[in-house]
C-alpha cells in the first residue's frame, strides 16, 4: 500500500463528531490532549482543526480494553481474597 493510498482512506472528523463518538465535552477533549491522553488534532488552517477518525476510534478501543482488563484483575483479586478467607 502506498502513502497516497493510505491518505485516501484516512478520514478527518470535526470536534462535534469527536464529541459524539467519545461522549466527552469539548473542554475535556482539549484537556486530555494537553495532558497527552488523547490523540492530537490536525491543524488544517488557522482556525480549523480535525482528528484522524481511526486514532479516535483506537483511543476508544483502548479505554474499553483497559476497562475489561481492570474488570478481570478485580475479579481475580476478589477470588483470591475469598479463597484466602475460606482456607482454614
PELIN-V972045 format. One record per backbone hydrogen bond with DSSP energy under -1.0 kcal/mol. NH is the residue of the N-H (numbers start at 1). CO is the residue of the C=O. If there is no record, write none. Layout:
BEGIN
NH&CO ; NH&CO
END
This chain:
BEGIN
6&2 ; 7&3 ; 8&4 ; 9&5 ; 13&51 ; 18&14 ; 19&15 ; 20&16 ; 21&17 ; 22&18 ; 23&19 ; 29&25 ; 30&26 ; 31&27 ; 32&28 ; 33&29 ; 34&30 ; 35&31 ; 36&33 ; 37&32 ; 42&50 ; 44&48 ; 45&48 ; 48&45 ; 50&42 ; 51&13 ; 53&11 ; 56&52 ; 57&53 ; 58&54 ; 59&55 ; 60&56 ; 61&57 ; 62&58 ; 63&59 ; 64&60 ; 65&61 ; 66&62 ; 67&63 ; 68&64 ; 69&65 ; 70&66 ; 71&67 ; 72&68 ; 73&69 ; 74&70 ; 75&71 ; 76&72 ; 77&73 ; 78&74 ; 79&75 ; 80&76 ; 81&77 ; 82&78 ; 83&79 ; 84&80 ; 85&81 ; 86&82 ; 87&83
END
